[in-house]
């Protein structure tokens, strides 16, 4: 019996297992996703990207391909900016889409993408909407933040202290009444005009090396605090650097996308992981 095809990729070291499942036949359970993402008993990743035709899932999309994204704990997520870039690069490398512009379907809606000749990818992320304010607590210390919706929920705290000193190993506390489905938490330093540094604790994952929607949220929040709703900024995260442009009602994210490896999952492992 043949194995199940997989690829491993990352966008600014936010890493993913890709599962090409064009006709939607895999039984992608919570248990299997969690096992795949486990760095001891599986391949290890921040999440799983299933590559599937939108029509196979009955999803309404202008694009042929749907990014079925799952967090490392197996929970379903609406959107992942770094994941879309890796997903788009895979489609081009596999001959499933042509280099240039096309549309990827996500649970947060369609996302137009452009794959550049160097295989970096620009993603049209949709609007970054300021929804209010709230507070998160790290190591007993409260930090006020700006709530931002980028198709998924974020709380961005802009700090005077160096974000490098924060201990994000444990889940920071947050207001569950404001964020009943959890929240991605970004901690940001303003480095200068058009330059930010960020760390992130992702919902359902923990601290990651990067978060695409989080970088968009960070730029939108910093602009909001500066009294504007449009601008451009680089964002340095532990995994590298991306460029974010925010305008009223829209945002773009540009950054690298790497495919690291490909292979086959053992059928017996797959069966056992589902139990």
QUIKAQUI-V791106 format. One record per backbone hydrogen bond with DSSP energy under -1.0 kcal/mol. CO is the residue of the C=O (numbers start at 1). NH is the residue of the N-H. If there is no record, write none. Layout:
# QUIKAQUI-V791106
CO_NH, CO_NH
This chain:
# QUIKAQUI-V791106
4_265, 6_263, 7_18, 8_260, 8_261, 9_16, 10_258, 11_14, 14_11, 15_46, 16_9, 17_49, 18_7, 19_51, 21_24, 22_53, 26_28, 27_29, 29_33, 30_34, 31_35, 32_36, 33_37, 36_43, 36_44, 37_45, 38_42, 47_17, 48_70, 49_19, 50_68, 51_21, 52_66, 54_59, 64_54, 65_105, 66_52, 67_69, 68_50, 69_77, 70_48, 71_74, 75_71, 78_108, 80_84, 81_85, 82_86, 83_87, 84_88, 85_89, 86_90, 87_91, 88_92, 89_93, 90_94, 91_96, 91_97, 92_95, 100_115, 102_113, 104_111, 105_67, 106_109, 111_104, 112_124, 113_102, 114_122, 116_119, 120_116, 121_255, 122_114, 123_253, 129_149, 132_147, 134_145, 136_143, 137_173, 138_141, 141_138, 143_136, 145_134, 146_156, 147_131, 148_154, 149_129, 152_150, 153_184, 154_148, 155_186, 156_146, 157_188, 162_165, 163_166, 173_137, 175_179, 179_182, 184_155, 185_201, 186_157, 187_199, 188_159, 189_197, 192_195, 194_234, 195_191, 195_192, 196_236, 197_189, 199_187, 200_208, 201_185, 202_205, 202_206, 204_73, 206_202, 209_239, 211_215, 212_216, 213_217, 214_218, 215_219, 216_220, 217_221, 218_222, 219_223, 220_224, 221_225, 222_226, 223_228, 224_227, 231_246, 233_244, 234_196, 235_242, 236_198, 237_240, 240_237, 242_235, 243_254, 244_233, 245_252, 246_231, 247_250, 250_247, 251_125, 252_245, 253_123, 254_243, 255_121, 258_10, 261_8, 263_6, 265_4, 266_270, 267_271, 268_272, 269_273, 272_275
